[in-house]
Amino acid sequence: MSPQDSAVASAPTAEARTDEELARGLVAGDEDCLEAAYHRWSALVHTLAWRSLGDAREAEDVTQQVFLGVWRGRRGFCPERGSIGGWITGITRRKIADALTARTRRLAVIASAGSSLALADPTARQPDAALDRVVVLHELAKLPAPQQRVLRLAFYEDLTHTQIAERTGWPLGTVKSHARRGLRRLRGCLPQEVGD
């Protein structure tokens, strides 16, 4: 048996390492110990995150963040203050709290956006909007047929220039030119109040 073989044979496997050996290896920067710690505690971390967050994808994100935090903060681990499993659980609790805070912020932004949209009374401008549509349709009807077709496909069917080119069989540059010229003519013909 060569010296290399005996060194490999004497190195403890991930499963055989004690918590203390894993902690010492982590603090020393041994990536194998991080991998072993991940295998040993990732299921617990994921379960705690999933139960707290109720979302598997968020739980996976938290699990990854926890072990990234373990690696980055490994020099801060103090065995006198508790076990490595307890330390990882503490990191897990903080990452779950961060995820819940982020979720709360996202929901607040969504609620704020929703309430500001609800404040705008959609019926307040209905007569003006109907009048605007009539004026725009009247001016649109005055455009040359290719420009009308491009603008109708763009605005009423919500197609992109590329989709309009595919539908009409026209080159993309032609579609863009018709759109640009049609919009320019509409802008010059429509009263400034329309759409404001």
N, C-alpha and C positions, 0 to 999 in steps of 0.2 A: 504494500500500500504506500503510495507516494505521500509526501508531506501535505500536498494540496488536498488529496482525498481524505486524509485524517482531519484536516481543518474543516472541510465540509461536513464530515460525519460528526464532528464535535459541536458544530453550530446548532443550537436548538431550533426546531421548526417553529413556525408561527403558533401552532396550537400548543406546543410544549412549553412555550415561554410563560413565565409567571407575569402577573401584572407589574411587579417591581422591575423585572427585566425589560418589559415593554416601555415602562416609564423612563428608565435609564437610557434605553436606546433612542427613544423619541427626543429626549433632552439633548442627547449627543448628536442628533441629526441623522439617525439611521432610518432611511426610507423603508426598509423592510419592516421595521417596527411600526411605522405608520400604516403600512398595508395590513399587518397583523392586527393592529388596533381597529382598523376599519372592519376587517372580517369578524372580529370579536364583538364590536359594539354597534355596528351600523344598523342591524335589525332593531335593536332597542331604540336607537336614535330615530329611525324612520317611524317606528310605531308611536313613539311619544309625539312626534311632529304630526303624524296623520291623525291621531286622536284629538290633538289640540286644534288643528287647522281644518280637518274634515276634507282635505283635498290631497289626492295622491301626488299630483304634480308639484304642489307647493311643498309637500313632505319630502320629495326627492331633492328639491332645491335646498331645503333646510339641511338635509343630511349632508349634501355636498359642502354647504357653507360651514357646517360644524367641523368636518374633518379638515377643511382648509384652515379654519380657526385653530384646530388642534395643532396643525403643523406650524402655522405662523406664531402661535403663542406658546410653543413647547417649552421655551426657556422660562416661562412664568409658572410652570407646574412646580408645586412644592409638596413633596410626599408627606411632610409633617402636618399639612393641613387636610389631608384626606387621600383617598385612593384615586387612581387614574380614572377608574370608572365613574366615580363621583364627580371628578373634574370635567369629564366629557359630558356628563349629564347636566352639569351647570352651564356649560357652553351651549348645550342643546336648548335649555330653558331660555337663555338670552336670545338665541337665534329665532326661536319660536315667537318670543315677544316682539322682536324686530319685524318678523313677517306679519304678525297681527297688526302692528302699528302701521306698516306699509299698506296693508289691506284697508285699514280704517281711513287712511289718507286718500287712497284711490276711491273708496266709496263716497267720501265727502266731496271730492272733486266731481264725481259723476252726479251726485245729488244736487250740488250747486249748479252744475250745467243744466240739469233737468229742470230745476226750479226757475232758472233764468229763462229757459225756453217756454216754460209754462206761463210766465208773466206776460209774455208777448201774446196779446189777444189776436188769434188768427182771424176772427170775424171782423175786427176793426177796419181792415183795409180791403175787405172783399169787393165792395163796389169799385174802388180804385183799381184793384188788381184785374177785375173783369174788363174795365175800360182800357187798361194798359194792354191786355191780351188782344182786344179788338184792334187797337191802333197798330200793334206789332204785326198781327196777321194781315192787316190791310197793306202795310208797307212791305211785308215779306212777299205778298202776291205781286208786287210791282217789280221784283228782281227777276233777272233772267232765269230760265228754268234750271240750269245746272247749279247756280248759286242757291236757289230755293231748295233744291233737292238735298244738297250738302247740309245746309243749315237745318232743315227739317229732320234729317237723320241724326244730326248732332244733338239738337235740343229736344226733340220729341221722342226719339228712340235711344238717346243717351249713348250713341256710338262714338268711338274714337275715330281719328282720321284714318288710321290703318283699317279699322273695321268698315268704314265707309268705302275706302278704296276696294276692299275685297267684295263688298256687296255690289258696287256699281261697275267694277271692272276697270275703273279709271286709275291712272298712275297716282301714287301718293302725293307727288308734287302738285298735280292738277287739283286734287281734292283740297289740299292746303290753300292753293291759290284761290279757288272758288270760295272757300270759307273766309279767307282774309278779305277779298273784294266784296263779298256779300255783307260782312259785318261792317266794313267801312261805309258802304252805301246805306245800310240801315242806320248807322250812327249819324250820318248826315241828314237823313230824312226824318228821324223821330224827334218829337219835341223833347226838350231837356228834362221835363218833369216825369216822363215815363220811366218807371223802374226806380225812381228816387224815393 
